Amino acid sequence: MSEFSPHISPLHKRYRQDLAMPESWNETLDIILSHRSVRGYLPDALAPDVLPAIIAAASSAATSSNLQSWSVIAVEDPARKARLSAIAHNQKHVIDAPIFLVWLVDLNRSHKIAELHGEASEGLSYLETFLVGVVDATLAAQNAMIAAESFGLGSIFIGGMRNDPLAVAAELDLPPNVFALFGQCIGKPDPARPSDVKPRLPKEAVLFREQYGFDEKAMAAVQAYDARAREFQREQGMREQDWTRQISKRVNSEASLDGRHVMRQVLMQLGFGLK
Ligand SMILES: Cc1cc2nc3c(=O)[nH]c(=O)nc-3n(C[C@H](O)[C@H](O)[C@H](O)COP(=O)(O)O)c2cc1C
């Protein structure tokens, strides 16, 4: 079921179910379905033309009202990566990866553009506008992930930037109305620390037709996933635990947000109106 099973179809690897491959398939789907987060990197620098290609892919994502309300900071300085790693609760891959991207919700640029034209920028102080920035930055980052993987590189997103957004803002010299949404390691995967495709919920749990329908059948599909998640954990030498149990622990209290329950106040400190 892992690297050692080359004949398993991409669909089977993703869902660990016996599913017929659709007639229509292509190499783009092969790349998307073989995504796995990579936590072990070789120190090799990226070829110089790789980052521009990754950013061109990011810039090709759709963007709400063409606002393009994201930016990204490429961090290569080892000392800065080490400080960002510390903020992310010492995730070593942030240091080991040759490049660490920090994806930003960037409403500063729109503020400056409004100023340029002598306009007010009241529309930027609403929760809706912040959401637009989150959506835009996320779509851009996911395109960057796929682009990196298309080069045979490994990558992982790092939500740990939100452990201390004010410290990240100081480290990266962010102006008001800019928020480090998450980071992204990119580099050559260390073959000594292979990762594998992690199974996902079956479509019966996530795809509804015409109207929302999370019924008993969908819940049964969710529960059937527990065994597949356990199988993956076993293969990876991870501690075995039902996925449904992990999720219920992850949502059970304010404490389960691990200090991030203050995000609204922090965002307002960073200048966002969130009206
Ligand atoms: C926004 C975002 C933030 C994440 N932050 C972290 C992180 O800080 N550390 C980490 O090890 N994985 C992080 N991940 C990776 C997820 O744990 C991973 O995507 C998930 O377990 C599914 O595994 P896969 O990506 O290998 O399929 C993050 C993923 C996303 C989408």
The ligand as an SDF file (V2000), in Angstrom:
LIG
                    3D

 31 33  0  0  0  0  0  0  0  0999 V2000
   -3.0940   25.4910    6.2940 C   0  0  0  0  0  0  0  0  0  0  0  0
   -2.3290   24.2620    6.7110 C   0  0  0  0  0  0  0  0  0  0  0  0
   -1.4430   24.3440    7.7540 C   0  0  0  0  0  0  0  0  0  0  0  0
   -0.6960   23.2240    8.1320 C   0  0  0  0  0  0  0  0  0  0  0  0
    0.2130   23.3410    9.1430 N   0  0  0  0  0  0  0  0  0  0  0  0
    1.0150   22.2940    9.4570 C   0  0  0  0  0  0  0  0  0  0  0  0
    2.0270   22.4490   10.4400 C   0  0  0  0  0  0  0  0  0  0  0  0
    2.2180   23.5260   11.0370 O   0  0  0  0  0  0  0  0  0  0  0  0
    2.8210   21.3680   10.6910 N   0  0  0  0  0  0  0  0  0  0  0  0
    2.6550   20.1740   10.0480 C   0  0  0  0  0  0  0  0  0  0  0  0
    3.4190   19.2350   10.3330 O   0  0  0  0  0  0  0  0  0  0  0  0
    1.7000   20.0140    9.1110 N   0  0  0  0  0  0  0  0  0  0  0  0
    0.8920   21.0440    8.7890 C   0  0  0  0  0  0  0  0  0  0  0  0
   -0.0630   20.9180    7.8080 N   0  0  0  0  0  0  0  0  0  0  0  0
   -0.1220   19.6680    7.0320 C   0  0  0  0  0  0  0  0  0  0  0  0
   -1.3180   18.8160    7.4130 C   0  0  0  0  0  0  0  0  0  0  0  0
   -1.0880   18.2000    8.6530 O   0  0  0  0  0  0  0  0  0  0  0  0
   -1.5060   17.7790    6.3000 C   0  0  0  0  0  0  0  0  0  0  0  0
   -1.8180   18.4440    5.1000 O   0  0  0  0  0  0  0  0  0  0  0  0
   -2.6330   16.7960    6.6310 C   0  0  0  0  0  0  0  0  0  0  0  0
   -2.2920   16.0120    7.7520 O   0  0  0  0  0  0  0  0  0  0  0  0
   -2.8720   15.8520    5.4520 C   0  0  0  0  0  0  0  0  0  0  0  0
   -1.6860   15.1720    5.1270 O   0  0  0  0  0  0  0  0  0  0  0  0
   -1.0520   15.2780    3.6570 P   0  0  0  0  0  0  0  0  0  0  0  0
   -0.8320   16.7290    3.3500 O   0  0  0  0  0  0  0  0  0  0  0  0
    0.2380   14.4970    3.7170 O   0  0  0  0  0  0  0  0  0  0  0  0
   -2.0310   14.6530    2.7250 O   0  0  0  0  0  0  0  0  0  0  0  0
   -0.8590   21.9980    7.4540 C   0  0  0  0  0  0  0  0  0  0  0  0
   -1.7810   21.9190    6.3960 C   0  0  0  0  0  0  0  0  0  0  0  0
   -2.5140   23.0280    6.0340 C   0  0  0  0  0  0  0  0  0  0  0  0
   -3.4900   22.9260    4.8960 C   0  0  0  0  0  0  0  0  0  0  0  0
  1  2  1  0
  2  3  1  0
  2 30  2  0
  3  4  2  0
  4  5  1  0
  4 28  1  0
  5  6  2  0
  6  7  1  0
  6 13  1  0
  7  8  2  0
  7  9  1  0
  9 10  1  0
 10 11  2  0
 10 12  1  0
 12 13  2  0
 13 14  1  0
 14 15  1  0
 14 28  1  0
 15 16  1  0
 16 17  1  0
 16 18  1  0
 18 19  1  0
 18 20  1  0
 20 21  1  0
 20 22  1  0
 22 23  1  0
 23 24  1  0
 24 25  2  0
 24 26  1  0
 24 27  1  0
 28 29  2  0
 29 30  1  0
 30 31  1  0
M  END
$$$$
